[in-house]
Amino acid sequence: MNTDITASVKPEYPVVDRNPPFTKVVGNFSMLDYLRLSTISAVSVTVGYLSGSDRRPRAVLAGIKPGIRGPSMVTGGLIGVLGGFMYAYQNSAGRLMGFFPNESEVARYKYKL
């Protein structure tokens, strides 16, 4: 099974690294990538908090009042952080591999081209 995406699609921009390692991709995150990651995370935490039910059941067993907002907020936050990281990683790797506009990467890694 061929998992090399560059075999089926040719990059439109100059290729900086055809198969960048994890550390290079994360080190290549731009400010826009960090902004997207934090925005997606913040929205997910907010949606997780707001989606938690505020209603309490009338008959509560053993006097325990379940609060779902906290766990819902944490779950939403985790999903947002992971999703935001994957989106930033995809954009950073795409720029290094030449699939997205990459003028700054070409200028930074010019000596390796």
N, C-alpha and C positions, 0 to 999 in steps of 0.2 A: 504494500500500500504506500503510495507516494504522498507524503504529508508536506512536501515543499510547495508552498503557495506560489512561489516565483516561477515554478515550472508551468503553471497554467495561466498566470496573469503576468504580463510584463509591466514593470514599474514605469510611471510617467515622468518621474523626477530622478535626479542623480542618486545612485545607490551609495550610501555611506558604508553600510555593513549589511551584507546579504543575510546573515544569520546572527544577529546580535545576541550576546549573552544577557542573562537577567540583570546583572549588575550594571551593564552599560545602558540598558533600556531605562532602568530606574534612575540612573544618574543623568539621563538625558531629559528627564521631566522638565517642562517649561513652567513658567509662572501660570500660564493658562491651564496647564494640566492640573497643577495644585489647586487652582481656583475651581475648576470643574469637580475635582475630588471632594473638596470641602463643601461646595454647594450641594452636590448630590447627597453627601452625608447629612448635612443640616436639614435638608428637605425630608430625608427619610426619618430622621429622629422626630421631626415635627409631625409627620404623618403617622408614625408609630404611636406617639403620645395622643394625638387626636382620635385615632381609631380605637384606642382602649375604651372600653365601656365604663361609663361613670355610674351606671345603675347598679344598685345592690339588690340581691334577691331578698324577698320578704322572709323566707324561712331559711335561716343560715344554720348549718349543722355545727354544733359544738361552739357556737359563738364566734366562729372565725369569719371575718369579713374579707372576702377575696378582693384584692386590688389588682387590676390587670393593666393599668396604665404604665406602671414602671417596667414590668417585663416586656410589654408591647413596645415601649420606647427603646429599650435596649436591643430588642430583636430588630426593629426598624433601623436603628443606628448601625448594627453589625452588617445588615444587608446593604445599607447605603455606603459604608466604608469599603466593603468588598466590591460592590458594583462600581463605585467611583474609582477605586484603584485599577480595576480591570479596564475601565474606559480610558483612564490616563495612560495605562500601559499599552493599550492598543494604539492610541494616537502616537505615543513616543516611538514604539516599534515601527509603526507605519512610516513615520518620518525618516527613521534610520534606513529602512529598506527601500525608500523611494516611492512609496505609494501615496504619500501626502506631501504637500508643499514643505520643503525643507531647506530654505535658503540659509538659515542660521546654522544648521547642522553641517551643511556643505562648507560654510566659511570656517566653522570650528574644527572640522576634521579634514581640512583641505590637504594637509600633508599626507594623509593616508589614502587619498584617492589616487 
